[in-house]
């Protein structure tokens, strides 16, 4: 039972790491989108 709990804790840690990396990626995509939005708005009037 202890091995299972240990494995689940490790898996939970991996999932948390992946979620954190994904949030960072999503934030950088959002930042890039905003960088492109500004010039497009200016061009479009």
C-alpha positions in Angstrom: 0.0 0.0 0.0 2.9 2.3 0.8 4.4 1.8 -2.7 1.1 2.8 -4.3 0.9 5.9 -2.1 4.5 6.8 -3.0 3.8 6.3 -6.7 0.7 8.5 -6.5 2.7 11.2 -4.7 5.3 11.1 -7.5 2.6 11.2 -10.2 0.9 14.2 -8.4 4.2 16.0 -8.4 4.7 15.4 -12.1 1.2 16.6 -12.9 1.8 19.7 -10.8 5.0 20.4 -12.7 3.3 19.9 -16.1 0.5 22.2 -15.0 2.9 24.9 -13.9 4.8 24.6 -17.2 1.6 24.8 -19.2 0.5 27.9 -17.3 3.8 29.5 -18.1 3.4 28.6 -21.8 -0.2 29.9 -21.9 1.0 33.2 -20.3 3.7 33.6 -23.0 1.2 32.8 -25.8 -1.2 35.4 -24.3 1.6 37.9 -24.1 2.5 37.3 -27.8 -1.1 37.6 -28.8 -1.3 41.0 -27.1 2.0 42.1 -28.8 0.3 41.3 -32.2 -3.0 42.8 -31.2 -1.7 46.3 -30.7 -0.2 46.8 -34.3 -3.2 45.1 -35.8 -5.6 47.5 -34.1 -3.5 50.5 -35.3 -3.5 49.2 -38.8 -7.2 48.5 -38.8 -7.9 51.9 -37.4 
